[in-house]
Amino acid sequence: MKIDVMYRALKCKFSTYAHLTEMLLSTAGSVLVESSPHDLFWGGGREGEGLNYLGRLLMQLRSEILGTV
């Protein structure tokens, strides 16, 4: 459930603020990783052992905005 809530919040945030959408789109082709050494659910962890759900959701949103999903 928290993944769905976060995705909806991100979608709202990026549809509200055009400069954030532009910034997100400028990362096209890049893998996004939440650089959190302590949050292994939302972040990537210290050595890539995290699940990086925030990065995944941002990349999903970016793909949807670009129309590549």
PQR file with spaces between the fields and no chain letter, atoms N, CA, C, O and H, PARSE charges and radii, in Angstrom:
ATOM       1  N    MET     1       0.813   -1.175    0.000 -0.4000 1.5000
ATOM       2  CA   MET     1       0.000    0.000    0.000 -0.0000 2.0000
ATOM       3  C    MET     1       0.874    1.265    0.000  0.5500 1.7000
ATOM       4  O    MET     1       0.542    2.241   -0.671 -0.5500 1.4000
ATOM       5  N    LYS     2       1.990    1.254    0.748 -0.4000 1.5000
ATOM       6  CA   LYS     2       2.799    2.468    0.822 -0.0000 2.0000
ATOM       7  C    LYS     2       3.444    2.820   -0.515  0.5500 1.7000
ATOM       8  O    LYS     2       3.729    3.989   -0.776 -0.5500 1.4000
ATOM       9  H    LYS     2       2.261    0.460    1.294  0.4000 1.0000
ATOM      10  N    ILE     3       3.674    1.825   -1.359 -0.4000 1.5000
ATOM      11  CA   ILE     3       4.232    2.099   -2.683 -0.0000 2.0000
ATOM      12  C    ILE     3       3.207    2.851   -3.529  0.5500 1.7000
ATOM      13  O    ILE     3       3.550    3.803   -4.230 -0.5500 1.4000
ATOM      14  H    ILE     3       3.442    0.875   -1.147  0.4000 1.0000
ATOM      15  N    ASP     4       1.963    2.424   -3.460 -0.4000 1.5000
ATOM      16  CA   ASP     4       0.899    3.085   -4.213 -0.0000 2.0000
ATOM      17  C    ASP     4       0.689    4.512   -3.719  0.5500 1.7000
ATOM      18  O    ASP     4       0.513    5.428   -4.523 -0.5500 1.4000
ATOM      19  H    ASP     4       1.684    1.650   -2.891  0.4000 1.0000
ATOM      20  N    VAL     5       0.707    4.704   -2.416 -0.4000 1.5000
ATOM      21  CA   VAL     5       0.537    6.044   -1.846 -0.0000 2.0000
ATOM      22  C    VAL     5       1.686    6.955   -2.293  0.5500 1.7000
ATOM      23  O    VAL     5       1.460    8.102   -2.680 -0.5500 1.4000
ATOM      24  H    VAL     5       0.849    3.961   -1.763  0.4000 1.0000
ATOM      25  N    MET     6       2.907    6.443   -2.238 -0.4000 1.5000
ATOM      26  CA   MET     6       4.067    7.242   -2.650 -0.0000 2.0000
ATOM      27  C    MET     6       3.972    7.583   -4.140  0.5500 1.7000
ATOM      28  O    MET     6       4.272    8.710   -4.535 -0.5500 1.4000
ATOM      29  H    MET     6       3.090    5.511   -1.924  0.4000 1.0000
ATOM      30  N    TYR     7       3.562    6.628   -4.961 -0.4000 1.5000
ATOM      31  CA   TYR     7       3.458    6.888   -6.395 -0.0000 2.0000
ATOM      32  C    TYR     7       2.435    7.988   -6.677  0.5500 1.7000
ATOM      33  O    TYR     7       2.678    8.879   -7.490 -0.5500 1.4000
ATOM      34  H    TYR     7       3.319    5.712   -4.641  0.4000 1.0000
ATOM      35  N    ARG     8       1.297    7.916   -6.004 -0.4000 1.5000
ATOM      36  CA   ARG     8       0.273    8.945   -6.198 -0.0000 2.0000
ATOM      37  C    ARG     8       0.773   10.310   -5.733  0.5500 1.7000
ATOM      38  O    ARG     8       0.483   11.324   -6.369 -0.5500 1.4000
ATOM      39  H    ARG     8       1.099    7.191   -5.343  0.4000 1.0000
ATOM      40  N    ALA     9       1.516   10.344   -4.640 -0.4000 1.5000
ATOM      41  CA   ALA     9       2.073   11.614   -4.146 -0.0000 2.0000
ATOM      42  C    ALA     9       3.088   12.181   -5.143  0.5500 1.7000
ATOM      43  O    ALA     9       3.086   13.381   -5.418 -0.5500 1.4000
ATOM      44  H    ALA     9       1.752    9.521   -4.124  0.4000 1.0000
ATOM      45  N    LEU    10       3.949   11.324   -5.680 -0.4000 1.5000
ATOM      46  CA   LEU    10       4.931   11.779   -6.668 -0.0000 2.0000
ATOM      47  C    LEU    10       4.240   12.298   -7.925  0.5500 1.7000
ATOM      48  O    LEU    10       4.624   13.331   -8.474 -0.5500 1.4000
ATOM      49  H    LEU    10       3.951   10.349   -5.457  0.4000 1.0000
ATOM      50  N    LYS    11       3.224   11.577   -8.373 -0.4000 1.5000
ATOM      51  CA   LYS    11       2.493   11.988   -9.572 -0.0000 2.0000
ATOM      52  C    LYS    11       1.859   13.359   -9.365  0.5500 1.7000
ATOM      53  O    LYS    11       1.890   14.204  -10.260 -0.5500 1.4000
ATOM      54  H    LYS    11       2.912   10.738   -7.927  0.4000 1.0000
ATOM      55  N    CYS    12       1.291   13.575   -8.198 -0.4000 1.5000
ATOM      56  CA   CYS    12       0.686   14.867   -7.876 -0.0000 2.0000
ATOM      57  C    CYS    12       1.757   15.957   -7.827  0.5500 1.7000
ATOM      58  O    CYS    12       1.572   17.038   -8.388 -0.5500 1.4000
ATOM      59  H    CYS    12       1.266   12.888   -7.472  0.4000 1.0000
ATOM      60  N    LYS    13       2.852   15.679   -7.170 -0.4000 1.5000
ATOM      61  CA   LYS    13       3.932   16.662   -7.031 -0.0000 2.0000
ATOM      62  C    LYS    13       4.499   17.064   -8.388  0.5500 1.7000
ATOM      63  O    LYS    13       4.686   18.250   -8.659 -0.5500 1.4000
ATOM      64  H    LYS    13       3.002   14.801   -6.715  0.4000 1.0000
ATOM      65  N    PHE    14       4.772   16.077   -9.240 -0.4000 1.5000
ATOM      66  CA   PHE    14       5.390   16.376  -10.528 -0.0000 2.0000
ATOM      67  C    PHE    14       4.401   16.948  -11.536  0.5500 1.7000
ATOM      68  O    PHE    14       4.813   17.597  -12.496 -0.5500 1.4000
ATOM      69  H    PHE    14       4.620   15.113   -9.020  0.4000 1.0000
ATOM      70  N    SER    15       3.115   16.721  -11.340 -0.4000 1.5000
ATOM      71  CA   SER    15       2.137   17.343  -12.236 -0.0000 2.0000
ATOM      72  C    SER    15       1.824   18.775  -11.794  0.5500 1.7000
ATOM      73  O    SER    15       1.299   19.564  -12.580 -0.5500 1.4000
ATOM      74  H    SER    15       2.780   16.194  -10.559  0.4000 1.0000
ATOM      75  N    THR    16       2.140   19.108  -10.553 -0.4000 1.5000
ATOM      76  CA   THR    16       1.887   20.444  -10.023 -0.0000 2.0000
ATOM      77  C    THR    16       3.027   21.413  -10.322  0.5500 1.7000
ATOM      78  O    THR    16       2.790   22.587  -10.605 -0.5500 1.4000
ATOM      79  H    THR    16       2.566   18.467   -9.915  0.4000 1.0000
ATOM      80  N    TYR    17       4.259   20.924  -10.259 -0.4000 1.5000
ATOM      81  CA   TYR    17       5.429   21.786  -10.386 -0.0000 2.0000
ATOM      82  C    TYR    17       6.203   21.463  -11.664  0.5500 1.7000
ATOM      83  O    TYR    17       6.938   20.478  -11.728 -0.5500 1.4000
ATOM      84  H    TYR    17       4.452   19.970  -10.029  0.4000 1.0000
ATOM      85  N    ALA    18       6.023   22.313  -12.680 -0.4000 1.5000
ATOM      86  CA   ALA    18       6.624   22.080  -14.003 -0.0000 2.0000
ATOM      87  C    ALA    18       8.146   22.010  -13.942  0.5500 1.7000
ATOM      88  O    ALA    18       8.755   21.228  -14.673 -0.5500 1.4000
ATOM      89  H    ALA    18       5.426   23.113  -12.628  0.4000 1.0000
ATOM      90  N    HIS    19       8.769   22.811  -13.084 -0.4000 1.5000
ATOM      91  CA   HIS    19      10.232   22.785  -13.017 -0.0000 2.0000
ATOM      92  C    HIS    19      10.744   21.442  -12.490  0.5500 1.7000
ATOM      93  O    HIS    19      11.834   21.006  -12.861 -0.5500 1.4000
ATOM      94  H    HIS    19       8.275   23.446  -12.491  0.4000 1.0000
ATOM      95  N    LEU    20       9.963   20.784  -11.627 -0.4000 1.5000
ATOM      96  CA   LEU    20      10.362   19.455  -11.158 -0.0000 2.0000
ATOM      97  C    LEU    20      10.214   18.417  -12.269  0.5500 1.7000
ATOM      98  O    LEU    20      11.037   17.512  -12.405 -0.5500 1.4000
ATOM      99  H    LEU    20       9.078   21.138  -11.326  0.4000 1.0000
ATOM     100  N    THR    21       9.153   18.564  -13.059 -0.4000 1.5000
ATOM     101  CA   THR    21       8.957   17.656  -14.191 -0.0000 2.0000
ATOM     102  C    THR    21      10.104   17.795  -15.182  0.5500 1.7000
ATOM     103  O    THR    21      10.617   16.796  -15.686 -0.5500 1.4000
ATOM     104  H    THR    21       8.485   19.300  -12.949  0.4000 1.0000
ATOM     105  N    GLU    22      10.502   19.019  -15.459 -0.4000 1.5000
ATOM     106  CA   GLU    22      11.633   19.259  -16.369 -0.0000 2.0000
ATOM     107  C    GLU    22      12.909   18.627  -15.816  0.5500 1.7000
ATOM     108  O    GLU    22      13.690   18.032  -16.558 -0.5500 1.4000
ATOM     109  H    GLU    22      10.085   19.830  -15.050  0.4000 1.0000
ATOM     110  N    MET    23      13.108   18.761  -14.525 -0.4000 1.5000
ATOM     111  CA   MET    23      14.291   18.183  -13.903 -0.0000 2.0000
ATOM     112  C    MET    23      14.264   16.654  -14.006  0.5500 1.7000
ATOM     113  O    MET    23      15.282   16.027  -14.300 -0.5500 1.4000
ATOM     114  H    MET    23      12.473   19.244  -13.922  0.4000 1.0000
ATOM     115  N    LEU    24      13.106   16.071  -13.763 -0.4000 1.5000
ATOM     116  CA   LEU    24      12.967   14.618  -13.870 -0.0000 2.0000
ATOM     117  C    LEU    24      13.222   14.161  -15.303  0.5500 1.7000
ATOM     118  O    LEU    24      13.926   13.176  -15.528 -0.5500 1.4000
ATOM     119  H    LEU    24      12.280   16.580  -13.524  0.4000 1.0000
ATOM     120  N    LEU    25      12.652   14.872  -16.268 -0.4000 1.5000
ATOM     121  CA   LEU    25      12.828   14.494  -17.667 -0.0000 2.0000
ATOM     122  C    LEU    25      14.274   14.660  -18.136  0.5500 1.7000
ATOM     123  O    LEU    25      14.716   13.979  -19.061 -0.5500 1.4000
ATOM     124  H    LEU    25      12.080   15.672  -16.086  0.4000 1.0000
ATOM     125  N    SER    26      14.993   15.554  -17.503 -0.4000 1.5000
ATOM     126  CA   SER    26      16.397   15.755  -17.878 -0.0000 2.0000
ATOM     127  C    SER    26      17.274   14.563  -17.499  0.5500 1.7000
ATOM     128  O    SER    26      18.427   14.472  -17.920 -0.5500 1.4000
ATOM     129  H    SER    26      14.634   16.107  -16.751  0.4000 1.0000
ATOM     130  N    THR    27      16.717   13.650  -16.700 -0.4000 1.5000
ATOM     131  CA   THR    27      17.465   12.449  -16.307 -0.0000 2.0000
ATOM     132  C    THR    27      17.199   11.264  -17.235  0.5500 1.7000
ATOM     133  O    THR    27      17.634   10.146  -16.959 -0.5500 1.4000
ATOM     134  H    THR    27      15.780   13.724  -16.358  0.4000 1.0000
ATOM     135  N    ALA    28      16.483   11.510  -18.334 -0.4000 1.5000
ATOM     136  CA   ALA    28      16.134   10.422  -19.261 -0.0000 2.0000
ATOM     137  C    ALA    28      17.363    9.602  -19.620  0.5500 1.7000
ATOM     138  O    ALA    28      18.413   10.149  -19.956 -0.5500 1.4000
ATOM     139  H    ALA    28      16.130   12.418  -18.558  0.4000 1.0000
ATOM     140  N    GLY    29      17.221    8.291  -19.546 -0.4000 1.5000
ATOM     141  CA   GLY    29      18.317    7.391  -19.854 -0.0000 2.0000
ATOM     142  C    GLY    29      19.183    7.048  -18.654  0.5500 1.7000
ATOM     143  O    GLY    29      20.060    6.189  -18.746 -0.5500 1.4000
ATOM     144  H    GLY    29      16.368    7.847  -19.273  0.4000 1.0000
ATOM     145  N    SER    30      18.947    7.709  -17.536 -0.4000 1.5000
ATOM     146  CA   SER    30      19.738    7.454  -16.329 -0.0000 2.0000
ATOM     147  C    SER    30      18.948    6.606  -15.340  0.5500 1.7000
ATOM     148  O    SER    30      17.723    6.694  -15.263 -0.5500 1.4000
ATOM     149  H    SER    30      18.234    8.407  -17.462  0.4000 1.0000
ATOM     150  N    VAL    31      19.665    5.792  -14.593 -0.4000 1.5000
ATOM     151  CA   VAL    31      19.062    5.035  -13.499 -0.0000 2.0000
ATOM     152  C    VAL    31      19.054    5.948  -12.279  0.5500 1.7000
ATOM     153  O    VAL    31      20.085    6.510  -11.910 -0.5500 1.4000
ATOM     154  H    VAL    31      20.661    5.721  -14.655  0.4000 1.0000
ATOM     155  N    LEU    32      17.890    6.093  -11.658 -0.4000 1.5000
ATOM     156  CA   LEU    32      17.764    6.945  -10.479 -0.0000 2.0000
ATOM     157  C    LEU    32      17.820    6.098   -9.214  0.5500 1.7000
ATOM     158  O    LEU    32      17.121    5.091   -9.093 -0.5500 1.4000
ATOM     159  H    LEU    32      17.052    5.636  -11.958  0.4000 1.0000
ATOM     160  N    VAL    33      18.657    6.520   -8.282 -0.4000 1.5000
ATOM     161  CA   VAL    33      18.809    5.799   -7.024 -0.0000 2.0000
ATOM     162  C    VAL    33      18.695    6.793   -5.878  0.5500 1.7000
ATOM     163  O    VAL    33      19.409    7.796   -5.845 -0.5500 1.4000
ATOM     164  H    VAL    33      19.224    7.338   -8.380  0.4000 1.0000
ATOM     165  N    GLU    34      17.800    6.515   -4.944 -0.4000 1.5000
ATOM     166  CA   GLU    34      17.696    7.319   -3.729 -0.0000 2.0000
ATOM     167  C    GLU    34      18.924    7.011   -2.881  0.5500 1.7000
ATOM     168  O    GLU    34      19.116    5.880   -2.434 -0.5500 1.4000
ATOM     169  H    GLU    34      17.221    5.700   -4.971  0.4000 1.0000
ATOM     170  N    SER    35      19.735    8.011   -2.670 -0.4000 1.5000
ATOM     171  CA   SER    35      21.012    7.832   -1.975 -0.0000 2.0000
ATOM     172  C    SER    35      20.820    7.870   -0.463  0.5500 1.7000
ATOM     173  O    SER    35      21.250    8.809    0.206 -0.5500 1.4000
ATOM     174  H    SER    35      19.579    8.929   -3.034  0.4000 1.0000
ATOM     175  N    SER    36      20.181    6.858    0.054 -0.4000 1.5000
ATOM     176  CA   SER    36      19.972    6.764    1.497 -0.0000 2.0000
ATOM     177  C    SER    36      20.700    5.530    2.011  0.5500 1.7000
ATOM     178  O    SER    36      20.330    4.405    1.675 -0.5500 1.4000
ATOM     179  H    SER    36      19.831    6.095   -0.489  0.4000 1.0000
ATOM     180  N    PRO    37      21.734    5.734    2.826 -0.5600 1.5000
ATOM     181  CA   PRO    37      22.473    4.588    3.340  0.2800 2.0000
ATOM     182  C    PRO    37      21.718    3.829    4.422  0.5500 1.7000
ATOM     183  O    PRO    37      22.102    2.713    4.770 -0.5500 1.4000
ATOM     184  N    HIS    38      20.647    4.417    4.963 -0.4000 1.5000
ATOM     185  CA   HIS    38      19.947    3.795    6.089 -0.0000 2.0000
ATOM     186  C    HIS    38      18.570    3.234    5.734  0.5500 1.7000
ATOM     187  O    HIS    38      18.081    2.328    6.409 -0.5500 1.4000
ATOM     188  H    HIS    38      20.336    5.324    4.680  0.4000 1.0000
ATOM     189  N    ASP    39      17.954    3.755    4.701 -0.4000 1.5000
ATOM     190  CA   ASP    39      16.607    3.316    4.331 -0.0000 2.0000
ATOM     191  C    ASP    39      16.718    2.301    3.199  0.5500 1.7000
ATOM     192  O    ASP    39      16.869    2.664    2.032 -0.5500 1.4000
ATOM     193  H    ASP    39      18.351    4.491    4.154  0.4000 1.0000
ATOM     194  N    LEU    40      16.642    1.043    3.561 -0.4000 1.5000
ATOM     195  CA   LEU    40      16.827   -0.007    2.562 -0.0000 2.0000
ATOM     196  C    LEU    40      15.561   -0.301    1.769  0.5500 1.7000
ATOM     197  O    LEU    40      15.599   -1.093    0.827 -0.5500 1.4000
ATOM     198  H    LEU    40      16.520    0.749    4.508  0.4000 1.0000
ATOM     199  N    PHE    41      14.447    0.317    2.127 -0.4000 1.5000
ATOM     200  CA   PHE    41      13.230    0.131    1.343 -0.0000 2.0000
ATOM     201  C    PHE    41      13.146    1.191    0.249  0.5500 1.7000
ATOM     202  O    PHE    41      13.063    0.848   -0.931 -0.5500 1.4000
ATOM     203  H    PHE    41      14.417    0.961    2.892  0.4000 1.0000
ATOM     204  N    TRP    42      13.166    2.465    0.615 -0.4000 1.5000
ATOM     205  CA   TRP    42      13.070    3.550   -0.360 -0.0000 2.0000
ATOM     206  C    TRP    42      14.402    3.834   -1.029  0.5500 1.7000
ATOM     207  O    TRP    42      14.440    4.275   -2.177 -0.5500 1.4000
ATOM     208  H    TRP    42      13.234    2.744    1.573  0.4000 1.0000
ATOM     209  N    GLY    43      15.488    3.586   -0.326 -0.4000 1.5000
ATOM     210  CA   GLY    43      16.812    3.938   -0.835 -0.0000 2.0000
ATOM     211  C    GLY    43      17.612    2.767   -1.362  0.5500 1.7000
ATOM     212  O    GLY    43      17.169    1.619   -1.344 -0.5500 1.4000
ATOM     213  H    GLY    43      15.457    3.228    0.607  0.4000 1.0000
ATOM     214  N    GLY    44      18.810    3.095   -1.835 -0.4000 1.5000
ATOM     215  CA   GLY    44      19.686    2.095   -2.422 -0.0000 2.0000
ATOM     216  C    GLY    44      20.636    1.424   -1.443  0.5500 1.7000
ATOM     217  O    GLY    44      21.290    0.437   -1.781 -0.5500 1.4000
ATOM     218  H    GLY    44      19.170    4.028   -1.850  0.4000 1.0000
ATOM     219  N    GLY    45      20.711    1.960   -0.234 -0.4000 1.5000
ATOM     220  CA   GLY    45      21.620    1.390    0.757 -0.0000 2.0000
ATOM     221  C    GLY    45      23.048    1.852    0.543  0.5500 1.7000
ATOM     222  O    GLY    45      23.343    2.585   -0.401 -0.5500 1.4000
ATOM     223  H    GLY    45      20.180    2.761    0.040  0.4000 1.0000
ATOM     224  N    ARG    46      23.918    1.421    1.415 -0.4000 1.5000
ATOM     225  CA   ARG    46      25.325    1.824    1.342 -0.0000 2.0000
ATOM     226  C    ARG    46      26.045    1.208    0.147  0.5500 1.7000
ATOM     227  O    ARG    46      26.859    1.860   -0.506 -0.5500 1.4000
ATOM     228  H    ARG    46      23.678    0.825    2.182  0.4000 1.0000
ATOM     229  N    GLU    47      25.736   -0.043   -0.126 -0.4000 1.5000
ATOM     230  CA   GLU    47      26.464   -0.756   -1.187 -0.0000 2.0000
ATOM     231  C    GLU    47      25.512   -1.356   -2.222  0.5500 1.7000
ATOM     232  O    GLU    47      25.800   -2.399   -2.810 -0.5500 1.4000
ATOM     233  H    GLU    47      25.074   -0.572    0.405  0.4000 1.0000
ATOM     234  N    GLY    48      24.394   -0.699   -2.434 -0.4000 1.5000
ATOM     235  CA   GLY    48      23.445   -1.169   -3.440 -0.0000 2.0000
ATOM     236  C    GLY    48      22.552   -2.297   -2.983  0.5500 1.7000
ATOM     237  O    GLY    48      21.894   -2.937   -3.803 -0.5500 1.4000
ATOM     238  H    GLY    48      24.160    0.148   -1.957  0.4000 1.0000
ATOM     239  N    GLU    49      22.516   -2.557   -1.670 -0.4000 1.5000
ATOM     240  CA   GLU    49      21.711   -3.664   -1.170 -0.0000 2.0000
ATOM     241  C    GLU    49      20.252   -3.270   -0.915  0.5500 1.7000
ATOM     242  O    GLU    49      19.424   -4.126   -0.604 -0.5500 1.4000
ATOM     243  H    GLU    49      23.051   -2.037   -1.003  0.4000 1.0000
ATOM     244  N    GLY    50      19.935   -1.970   -1.045 -0.4000 1.5000
ATOM     245  CA   GLY    50      18.575   -1.497   -0.814 -0.0000 2.0000
ATOM     246  C    GLY    50      17.656   -1.784   -1.993  0.5500 1.7000
ATOM     247  O    GLY    50      18.115   -2.083   -3.095 -0.5500 1.4000
ATOM     248  H    GLY    50      20.608   -1.275   -1.297  0.4000 1.0000
ATOM     249  N    LEU    51      16.378   -1.692   -1.751 -0.4000 1.5000
ATOM     250  CA   LEU    51      15.371   -1.964   -2.784 -0.0000 2.0000
ATOM     251  C    LEU    51      15.141   -0.775   -3.716  0.5500 1.7000
ATOM     252  O    LEU    51      14.668   -0.956   -4.838 -0.5500 1.4000
ATOM     253  H    LEU    51      16.005   -1.450   -0.855  0.4000 1.0000
ATOM     254  N    ASN    52      15.466    0.431   -3.271 -0.4000 1.5000
ATOM     255  CA   ASN    52      15.396    1.639   -4.094 -0.0000 2.0000
ATOM     256  C    ASN    52      14.010    1.890   -4.705  0.5500 1.7000
ATOM     257  O    ASN    52      13.896    2.238   -5.880 -0.5500 1.4000
ATOM     258  H    ASN    52      15.851    0.578   -2.359  0.4000 1.0000
ATOM     259  N    TYR    53      12.977    1.711   -3.906 -0.4000 1.5000
ATOM     260  CA   TYR    53      11.640    1.910   -4.450 -0.0000 2.0000
ATOM     261  C    TYR    53      11.369    3.353   -4.862  0.5500 1.7000
ATOM     262  O    TYR    53      10.612    3.582   -5.805 -0.5500 1.4000
ATOM     263  H    TYR    53      13.070    1.428   -2.951  0.4000 1.0000
ATOM     264  N    LEU    54      11.966    4.334   -4.183 -0.4000 1.5000
ATOM     265  CA   LEU    54      11.754    5.719   -4.606 -0.0000 2.0000
ATOM     266  C    LEU    54      12.348    5.950   -5.991  0.5500 1.7000
ATOM     267  O    LEU    54      11.707    6.564   -6.844 -0.5500 1.4000
ATOM     268  H    LEU    54      12.582    4.149   -3.417  0.4000 1.0000
ATOM     269  N    GLY    55      13.533    5.477   -6.217 -0.4000 1.5000
ATOM     270  CA   GLY    55      14.147    5.592   -7.539 -0.0000 2.0000
ATOM     271  C    GLY    55      13.336    4.880   -8.602  0.5500 1.7000
ATOM     272  O    GLY    55      13.157    5.399   -9.704 -0.5500 1.4000
ATOM     273  H    GLY    55      14.054    4.978   -5.524  0.4000 1.0000
ATOM     274  N    ARG    56      12.846    3.697   -8.278 -0.4000 1.5000
ATOM     275  CA   ARG    56      12.028    2.936   -9.234 -0.0000 2.0000
ATOM     276  C    ARG    56      10.753    3.688   -9.600  0.5500 1.7000
ATOM     277  O    ARG    56      10.368    3.749  -10.767 -0.5500 1.4000
ATOM     278  H    ARG    56      12.992    3.276   -7.382  0.4000 1.0000
ATOM     279  N    LEU    57      10.102    4.261   -8.583 -0.4000 1.5000
ATOM     280  CA   LEU    57       8.862    4.993   -8.843 -0.0000 2.0000
ATOM     281  C    LEU    57       9.118    6.237   -9.674  0.5500 1.7000
ATOM     282  O    LEU    57       8.334    6.563  -10.565 -0.5500 1.4000
ATOM     283  H    LEU    57      10.415    4.211   -7.634  0.4000 1.0000
ATOM     284  N    LEU    58      10.214    6.935   -9.390 -0.4000 1.5000
ATOM     285  CA   LEU    58      10.549    8.111  -10.191 -0.0000 2.0000
ATOM     286  C    LEU    58      10.836    7.732  -11.642  0.5500 1.7000
ATOM     287  O    LEU    58      10.433    8.448  -12.558 -0.5500 1.4000
ATOM     288  H    LEU    58      10.851    6.670   -8.666  0.4000 1.0000
ATOM     289  N    MET    59      11.522    6.623  -11.857 -0.4000 1.5000
ATOM     290  CA   MET    59      11.790    6.179  -13.233 -0.0000 2.0000
ATOM     291  C    MET    59      10.508    5.749  -13.932  0.5500 1.7000
ATOM     292  O    MET    59      10.350    5.974  -15.132 -0.5500 1.4000
ATOM     293  H    MET    59      11.850    6.042  -11.112  0.4000 1.0000
ATOM     294  N    GLN    60       9.583    5.127  -13.182 -0.4000 1.5000
ATOM     295  CA   GLN    60       8.293    4.748  -13.758 -0.0000 2.0000
ATOM     296  C    GLN    60       7.511    5.986  -14.161  0.5500 1.7000
ATOM     297  O    GLN    60       6.945    6.040  -15.253 -0.5500 1.4000
ATOM     298  H    GLN    60       9.712    4.945  -12.207  0.4000 1.0000
ATOM     299  N    LEU    61       7.477    6.975  -13.287 -0.4000 1.5000
ATOM     300  CA   LEU    61       6.772    8.220  -13.585 -0.0000 2.0000
ATOM     301  C    LEU    61       7.401    8.919  -14.789  0.5500 1.7000
ATOM     302  O    LEU    61       6.691    9.418  -15.662 -0.5500 1.4000
ATOM     303  H    LEU    61       7.936    6.931  -12.399  0.4000 1.0000
ATOM     304  N    ARG    62       8.716    8.952  -14.834 -0.4000 1.5000
ATOM     305  CA   ARG    62       9.429    9.564  -15.964 -0.0000 2.0000
ATOM     306  C    ARG    62       9.050    8.863  -17.264  0.5500 1.7000
ATOM     307  O    ARG    62       8.799    9.525  -18.271 -0.5500 1.4000
ATOM     308  H    ARG    62       9.293    8.546  -14.124  0.4000 1.0000
ATOM     309  N    SER    63       9.005    7.555  -17.256 -0.4000 1.5000
ATOM     310  CA   SER    63       8.623    6.800  -18.457 -0.0000 2.0000
ATOM     311  C    SER    63       7.195    7.107  -18.887  0.5500 1.7000
ATOM     312  O    SER    63       6.908    7.229  -20.078 -0.5500 1.4000
ATOM     313  H    SER    63       9.209    7.017  -16.438  0.4000 1.0000
ATOM     314  N    GLU    64       6.307    7.230  -17.915 -0.4000 1.5000
ATOM     315  CA   GLU    64       4.917    7.555  -18.241 -0.0000 2.0000
ATOM     316  C    GLU    64       4.817    8.943  -18.855  0.5500 1.7000
ATOM     317  O    GLU    64       4.091    9.136  -19.830 -0.5500 1.4000
ATOM     318  H    GLU    64       6.539    7.130  -16.948  0.4000 1.0000
ATOM     319  N    ILE    65       5.538    9.912  -18.297 -0.4000 1.5000
ATOM     320  CA   ILE    65       5.499   11.269  -18.821 -0.0000 2.0000
ATOM     321  C    ILE    65       6.053   11.290  -20.243  0.5500 1.7000
ATOM     322  O    ILE    65       5.529   11.989  -21.110 -0.5500 1.4000
ATOM     323  H    ILE    65       6.128    9.755  -17.505  0.4000 1.0000
ATOM     324  N    LEU    66       7.111   10.523  -20.474 -0.4000 1.5000
ATOM     325  CA   LEU    66       7.722   10.467  -21.812 -0.0000 2.0000
ATOM     326  C    LEU    66       6.915    9.600  -22.780  0.5500 1.7000
ATOM     327  O    LEU    66       7.181    9.590  -23.982 -0.5500 1.4000
ATOM     328  H    LEU    66       7.537    9.955  -19.770  0.4000 1.0000
ATOM     329  N    GLY    67       5.928    8.875  -22.251 -0.4000 1.5000
ATOM     330  CA   GLY    67       5.097    8.025  -23.092 -0.0000 2.0000
ATOM     331  C    GLY    67       5.772    6.759  -23.553  0.5500 1.7000
ATOM     332  O    GLY    67       5.448    6.222  -24.613 -0.5500 1.4000
ATOM     333  H    GLY    67       5.712    8.883  -21.274  0.4000 1.0000
ATOM     334  N    THR    68       6.720    6.274  -22.750 -0.4000 1.5000
ATOM     335  CA   THR    68       7.441    5.073  -23.141 -0.0000 2.0000
ATOM     336  C    THR    68       6.991    3.836  -22.374  0.5500 1.7000
ATOM     337  O    THR    68       7.637    2.791  -22.455 -0.5500 1.4000
ATOM     338  H    THR    68       6.982    6.710  -21.889  0.4000 1.0000
ATOM     339  N    VAL    69       5.886    3.941  -21.625 -0.4000 1.5000
ATOM     340  CA   VAL    69       5.396    2.762  -20.888 -0.0000 2.0000
ATOM     341  C    VAL    69       4.232    2.184  -21.652  0.5500 1.7000
ATOM     342  O    VAL    69       3.651    1.184  -21.229 -0.5500 1.4000
ATOM     343  H    VAL    69       5.362    4.790  -21.559  0.4000 1.0000
